[in-house]
Amino acid sequence: MLLYIHVPFCRRKCRYCAFHSLEMGAAAAVRDYVDTLLRELAVWGDRMGGVPVTSVFFGGGTPSLLPARTVGAILDRVRKAFAVQPGAEISMEGNPESLLRPSELRTLLSVGVNRLSMGVQCLDDAMLHTLGRPHRAREALDAYRAVRAAGFQNVGMDLIWGLPGQTLRQWMKQLKEVVRQRPDHLSCYGLTLEPGTPLEDDCVSGRLDLPPERAQAAMFMDGAELLESEGYIHYEISNFARMGFQCRHNLGYWEGEDYLGLGPSAASTIGGLRWNNPEDHAAWTRQVDEGRVGAEAERLTPQTRVLELIMLRLRTARGLRVRAYRELTGRDFLRDHRRLVHALHREGLLRIRDGYLRLTRGGMLVSNSILERLFEDTEALMALPAETPPPGRNATGHDLVGHDLVGNSAGGDAGDGRSHG
């Protein structure tokens, strides 16, 4: 399985962020969090008896705010509770301002962290201020050099496009500067205005303006073309990597592997059961102390499993294996969605090859609309016996183009076991 550890602390909450996080406060709060996390690890170790773990991901929040020796103590407990596999990917998210101390970086490497994902977001100080980021562009580049000097061989950067006031020229200039640093992995997220965040309020009220839709589409398309020309594989809608540096943890999510989430607000899916830890620290601590973590698990319905199969696999460059749909539903995907598939293929949004359906780059751009349509049709079909002909429906596909640009919650690798799943 995959293991996700949510570290909720930040120096301050970014203006676009809707993830569960707390401002870094007294040392006692951090000690209480770590103590509870170690007890939670012990609970799961007793229950699961050394289950093999293929990857560990410290997400947040800002995990790099934890002292490196504390991270080492957590990983020691992980190794006692589970069978961490040789060569397992052990990733940590971090903000640049907390990745500048050489001694801490060397300790992180020595305790087993072998992949860093840096929350750069952009290289423009004015836009960083708009986002509420606690670092400047120069710090991001300095931190990247410090991480490399410490010996990290697998380093990624997270970026956001479609920022208020951002132009296509600015985005491409920034992307070229990032590529010159030669990170191993790049996550490029379209900005999502999360409800209730200060940035959403600024945009809704008119104090800030997002780039026009045409410019945002060009940022995605031209940016992806540039990265591929520089040797980065576009292996998932928002993710690019040099050969051999795809994020194995996130690939596990997209392939439907089991994952256990630890810490407040973390989500888990094990053996067809899913649950979320409480966001509230006191409630999370009570569950751990009473041995009730995971007690409120719900079994995934067949419909949920099918919809997630479609959603997660179509996000990847590999695509949806038609046989996997049949194994799960007893139905034929191409027969069920014949008209829509033909329309998407005709519009150049979908390709079919070797038993896989893959979205083209243009299809990725409007993937939200495509998935919404597939969800509607699949939900109707799930009520029918296997191999019942799908109901007739006119599907032109034209309404999918240009009406909804791909967007992801920005600021971290996609899909990391947090409450957003």
SVG drawing of the C-alpha trace seen along z (x, -y; Angstrom):
<svg xmlns="http://www.w3.org/2000/svg" viewBox="-33 -46 60 55">
<polyline fill="none" stroke="black" stroke-width="0.4" points="0.0,0.0 0.9,-3.7 1.3,-5.7 0.4,-9.4 1.3,-11.5 -0.4,-14.8 1.6,-17.5 -0.8,-20.4 1.5,-23.2 2.3,-26.3 4.1,-29.6 0.8,-31.1 -2.1,-30.0 -1.8,-30.9 -4.7,-33.0 -5.7,-30.3 -5.5,-27.3 -8.4,-25.2 -6.5,-22.3 -6.5,-21.6 -3.6,-23.6 -2.7,-25.5 -0.2,-28.3 3.0,-27.1 2.6,-28.0 4.1,-26.9 6.5,-24.0 4.1,-22.1 1.5,-21.9 4.1,-20.3 5.1,-17.9 1.5,-16.9 0.9,-16.3 4.0,-14.1 3.2,-12.1 -0.3,-11.4 1.0,-10.6 3.4,-8.0 0.6,-6.5 -1.5,-6.3 1.3,-4.5 1.5,-2.0 -2.3,-1.4 -2.1,-0.6 1.1,1.5 -0.7,3.7 -3.8,4.0 -2.1,4.6 0.9,6.7 3.7,5.4 1.9,4.7 4.3,3.9 4.6,0.1 5.9,-1.0 5.9,-4.8 5.6,-7.3 4.5,-10.9 4.7,-13.7 2.2,-16.3 0.6,-19.3 0.7,-22.0 4.4,-22.4 6.1,-19.2 9.6,-20.7 8.8,-22.8 9.3,-19.7 12.9,-19.3 14.7,-16.7 15.4,-14.5 11.7,-14.5 11.0,-13.3 13.6,-10.6 11.8,-9.5 8.5,-9.2 10.2,-7.2 11.7,-4.9 8.2,-4.2 6.9,-3.7 9.6,-1.0 8.6,0.7 4.9,0.7 5.1,1.7 7.4,3.5 8.8,0.5 10.1,2.0 13.7,1.6 14.0,-1.4 10.6,-2.8 10.0,-6.4 9.9,-8.7 8.7,-12.1 8.3,-15.4 6.6,-18.6 8.4,-21.8 8.3,-25.5 11.6,-27.2 12.1,-29.3 12.2,-26.1 14.7,-24.3 17.7,-26.6 19.7,-25.0 22.4,-22.6 22.6,-20.7 18.9,-20.1 18.8,-19.0 21.7,-16.6 19.9,-15.1 16.6,-14.7 18.5,-12.8 20.3,-10.6 17.0,-9.6 15.6,-8.3 13.8,-11.2 14.8,-10.7 12.4,-12.9 11.5,-16.6 8.6,-18.5 9.1,-22.2 6.1,-24.6 7.6,-27.3 4.2,-28.3 5.7,-31.1 8.8,-33.2 7.2,-36.7 7.4,-38.5 4.2,-40.5 2.2,-37.3 3.7,-35.5 2.4,-38.3 -1.0,-38.0 -1.0,-34.3 0.1,-35.0 3.2,-32.9 5.9,-33.3 8.8,-33.3 10.3,-35.3 11.4,-34.2 15.1,-34.4 14.5,-32.2 13.0,-29.5 16.0,-29.4 18.4,-29.5 16.5,-26.7 16.7,-24.6 20.4,-25.0 20.8,-24.2 18.7,-21.0 20.9,-19.9 24.1,-20.7 22.9,-18.6 22.7,-15.6 19.0,-15.2 18.8,-13.4 15.0,-13.6 13.6,-17.1 10.3,-18.5 8.8,-21.9 5.1,-22.8 3.9,-25.7 0.5,-27.4 -0.7,-28.9 -3.7,-31.1 -2.9,-33.5 -4.7,-36.9 -3.0,-39.3 -0.8,-36.7 -0.1,-36.8 0.9,-33.9 4.2,-35.6 4.9,-35.8 4.0,-32.2 6.2,-30.9 9.1,-33.1 8.8,-31.7 8.6,-28.1 11.8,-28.6 13.6,-29.9 12.4,-26.8 13.5,-24.4 17.0,-26.0 17.3,-24.7 16.6,-21.1 14.3,-19.8 13.4,-16.2 9.6,-16.7 7.2,-19.5 3.6,-19.8 1.8,-22.6 -1.6,-23.2 -4.3,-25.5 -5.5,-27.8 -8.7,-26.7 -10.6,-29.4 -11.5,-27.4 -14.8,-28.5 -14.3,-30.6 -10.6,-31.5 -9.4,-35.2 -8.3,-34.8 -11.7,-33.7 -13.3,-36.6 -10.9,-39.0 -11.7,-37.6 -15.5,-37.4 -15.6,-41.0 -13.6,-42.3 -10.5,-43.4 -8.5,-40.8 -9.1,-39.5 -8.1,-36.1 -6.6,-35.8 -9.1,-35.4 -10.0,-31.8 -8.2,-31.8 -5.0,-32.9 -5.4,-30.1 -5.9,-27.5 -2.7,-28.7 -0.8,-28.5 -1.7,-24.8 -1.2,-23.9 2.0,-25.9 3.4,-25.1 3.0,-21.4 4.6,-21.6 7.6,-23.5 8.1,-21.0 7.9,-18.0 10.4,-19.7 12.7,-19.9 12.5,-16.2 9.7,-16.1 7.1,-13.4 3.5,-14.6 2.4,-11.6 -0.7,-13.1 -2.8,-16.1 -0.9,-18.4 2.4,-16.5 5.6,-16.2 8.8,-14.3 12.1,-13.4 12.3,-9.7 12.2,-7.6 11.2,-10.4 7.4,-10.1 6.0,-10.4 5.4,-6.7 3.2,-7.7 0.7,-9.6 0.9,-7.0 -0.3,-4.6 -3.4,-6.8 -4.2,-7.0 -3.8,-3.2 -6.2,-2.6 -3.8,-1.2 -4.7,-1.0 -3.5,-3.9 -3.4,-4.7 -3.6,-8.3 -2.3,-9.4 -2.7,-12.7 -5.7,-15.1 -8.0,-15.2 -6.1,-12.5 -8.1,-10.1 -7.6,-6.3 -8.9,-3.6 -8.0,0.0 -9.7,3.1 -12.7,1.2 -13.3,-0.7 -12.8,-4.5 -12.6,-6.9 -11.3,-10.3 -9.6,-11.3 -11.2,-14.3 -9.8,-17.7 -10.0,-18.8 -6.8,-17.9 -8.6,-17.1 -11.1,-14.8 -8.2,-13.1 -6.3,-12.6 -9.4,-11.1 -9.9,-8.6 -6.2,-7.5 -6.2,-7.2 -9.5,-5.2 -8.2,-3.0 -11.1,-4.1 -9.2,-5.4 -10.9,-4.0 -14.0,-3.0 -16.3,-5.1 -15.2,-3.5 -17.7,-3.2 -17.6,-0.5 -17.2,-2.0 -20.3,-1.4 -19.9,0.2 -20.9,-3.1 -18.2,-5.0 -15.6,-2.5 -16.5,-2.7 -16.6,-6.5 -13.2,-6.7 -11.7,-4.2 -12.8,-6.5 -11.8,-9.7 -8.4,-8.6 -7.3,-6.6 -8.3,-9.2 -6.1,-11.8 -3.0,-9.8 -1.2,-9.6 -1.6,-5.8 -5.4,-6.2 -8.3,-3.9 -7.9,-0.2 -11.2,0.9 -10.8,4.4 -10.6,2.9 -14.0,1.3 -15.5,4.6 -13.9,6.5 -15.5,4.0 -19.0,3.6 -19.5,6.6 -20.2,4.0 -18.4,2.9 -17.1,-0.7 -17.0,-1.4 -20.6,0.0 -21.9,-2.0 -20.4,-5.3 -20.2,-4.7 -21.6,-8.1 -19.6,-10.2 -16.4,-8.3 -16.9,-8.8 -17.6,-12.5 -14.6,-13.0 -12.4,-11.1 -13.8,-13.1 -13.0,-16.4 -9.4,-15.2 -10.0,-15.0 -9.6,-11.2 -7.4,-8.4 -8.0,-4.7 -5.0,-2.3 -4.1,1.1 -7.2,1.4 -6.7,-2.0 -8.6,-5.2 -6.4,-8.3 -7.3,-12.0 -5.2,-14.1 -3.7,-17.3 -6.8,-19.1 -8.9,-16.6 -7.0,-17.1 -7.7,-20.8 -11.4,-20.2 -11.3,-17.0 -13.7,-18.3 -16.5,-18.5 -15.6,-15.2 -15.7,-13.5 -18.9,-15.2 -20.6,-13.8 -19.1,-10.3 -20.3,-10.4 -23.8,-11.3 -24.0,-8.5 -22.3,-5.9 -24.6,-6.6 -27.6,-6.0 -26.0,-2.8 -25.2,-1.4 -28.9,-1.0 -29.1,1.4 -28.3,5.1 -24.9,6.0 -24.9,5.7 -28.2,3.9 -28.0,1.5 -27.4,-2.0 -30.3,-4.5 -30.2,-6.5 -28.8,-10.0 -27.5,-12.5 -23.8,-13.3 -22.1,-15.8 -19.2,-16.6 -19.1,-20.3 -20.3,-21.5 -17.2,-20.2 -14.7,-22.4 -13.6,-25.7 -16.1,-25.8 -14.1,-24.4 -10.4,-24.6 -8.6,-21.9 -8.0,-23.0 -6.6,-21.4 -6.3,-22.3 -2.9,-24.0 0.0,-23.8 0.9,-20.2 1.2,-16.9 -2.2,-15.9 -4.1,-13.3 -2.2,-12.8 -4.5,-11.2 -5.8,-14.4 -9.4,-15.0 -9.8,-16.1 -8.7,-12.6"/>
</svg>
